[in-house]
């Protein structure tokens, strides 16, 4: 089972698997077309390599240490 979605210079982004070794987010991601998958990978690479995404339409703090990657029209929560 692969946990790492992207490993950059600033951050390592991992998929979250529950106690049953399931990852709903990864399962959802795998249903997306290549263009939508690439939009998310671009955002993962950006934050992994540079540590920041200043465009709030692409990444934002949702509060309580919860953040959202927002490759339109999708939304991927992270913490």
ZAZA-138467 format. One record per residue (C-alpha): x, y, z; residue in three letters. Coordinates in pm, whole numbers, plus 50000, padded with zeros to 5 digits. Each point is the difference from the previous one (the first is absolute). Layout:
N
XYZALA ...
//
This chain:
79
500005000050000UNK 501495033449891UNK 499405029150235UNK 502035026949825UNK 498115020949745UNK 502935023949944UNK 503375005650166UNK 501375035149959UNK 502815020850146UNK 497735016350261UNK 497264974450067UNK 499084963849946UNK 496324995949918UNK 498474966450088UNK 496684983549930UNK 498044992650318UNK 499004963950054UNK 497504990850271UNK 500224971050245UNK 498654976949726UNK 502845009949765UNK 497545018849780UNK 500535034449851UNK 496785015649875UNK 501855030249864UNK 502364978849791UNK 497084979049876UNK 498195031949896UNK 503165014049841UNK 500394968449790UNK 496515005349851UNK 500985034249864UNK 501145005849644UNK 503675007349928UNK 499495037749980UNK 498415001350345UNK 502684977350146UNK 502715022349853UNK 498405031050155UNK 500304984250345UNK 503544987749936UNK 501015035349900UNK 498735013150335UNK 501664971650195UNK 503285007149821UNK 499715037450061UNK 499504996850376UNK 502454971250030UNK 502785019049824UNK 499345035750114UNK 498004995650324UNK 497295024549900UNK 497175006149758UNK 498945036150033UNK 497004997549765UNK 497044994250233UNK 497934987149709UNK 502454970549981UNK 500914994350366UNK 498595014450321UNK 499924996450375UNK 496574987150101UNK 500715004950373UNK 500874975950281UNK 503174988549817UNK 497914988349704UNK 501025011249651UNK 498554994349654UNK 501644994549663UNK 497505013349748UNK 500724988749644UNK 496695011749854UNK 497404986350016UNK 501334975450260UNK 501105004750359UNK 502484978850196UNK 500245005850375UNK 503294996050185UNK 501515006650339UNK 
//
